[in-house]
Amino acid sequence: MRAVLQRVSRAQVSVEGEVVGRCGPGLMILVCAMQGDGDDAPARLAAKVAKMRIFRDDQGKMNLSVRDIGGSALVVSQFTLAADLRGNRPGFSTAAAPEEGKRLYEAFAAALAAEGVPVETGVFGAEMAVELVNDGPVTIWIDSAAG
């Protein structure tokens, strides 16, 4: 699984003009299931995200996790993270099939909640409008397959 994490002061996602998920201070997470991701990938990725120290401590250093600050997360499916950019038009053949992608996306959101992070989500496969205020800005790309 691949994810892009953005440290945010707030974020929300809407479908057809209606807000379906939001978070306050915490993380906006775009996540993509990849072909070959095993059943352990969502929990492995969620554990990394929950422990990642990218929030400021009292000295202004990135030393706290989303759990440490009592933050929340907005998790949105984003199959375009699987883009193959060899030409001018991206291909997405390395993304998991839609049914598997949805299953792993939902498993990631559940695993992150089990790590103690309040989670709201977008709607898998829907056209969504995402609004956020990136704090820092801090944006980090991670992969469940990486150590």
GILIN-V486868 format. One record per backbone hydrogen bond with DSSP energy under -0.5 kcal/mol. NH is the residue of the N-H (numbers start at 1). CO is the residue of the C=O. Records with the same first field share a line. If there is no record, write none. Layout:
BEGIN
NH: CO / CO
END
This chain:
BEGIN
2: 32
3: 142
4: 30
5: 3 / 140
6: 28
7: 138
8: 6 / 26
9: 133
10: 133
11: 23
12: 131
13: 21
14: 129
15: 18
18: 15
20: 13
21: 13
23: 11
26: 8
27: 72
28: 6
29: 27 / 74
30: 4 / 28
31: 29 / 76
32: 2
35: 94
37: 34
41: 38
44: 40
45: 41
46: 42
47: 43
48: 44
49: 45
50: 46
51: 47
52: 48
54: 52 / 64
55: 64
57: 61
60: 57
63: 55 / 61
64: 55
67: 50
69: 65
70: 67
71: 66
72: 25
73: 118
74: 27
75: 73 / 120
76: 29 / 74
78: 31
81: 78
82: 79
83: 80
84: 91
85: 83
90: 88
91: 84
95: 92
96: 33
101: 97
102: 98
103: 99
104: 100
105: 101
106: 102
107: 103
108: 104
109: 105
110: 106
111: 107
112: 108
113: 109
114: 110
115: 111
116: 113
117: 112
118: 71 / 116
120: 73
122: 75
124: 122
126: 123
128: 126
129: 14
130: 128
131: 12
133: 10
134: 132
135: 7
136: 134
140: 5
142: 3
144: 1
146: 143
END
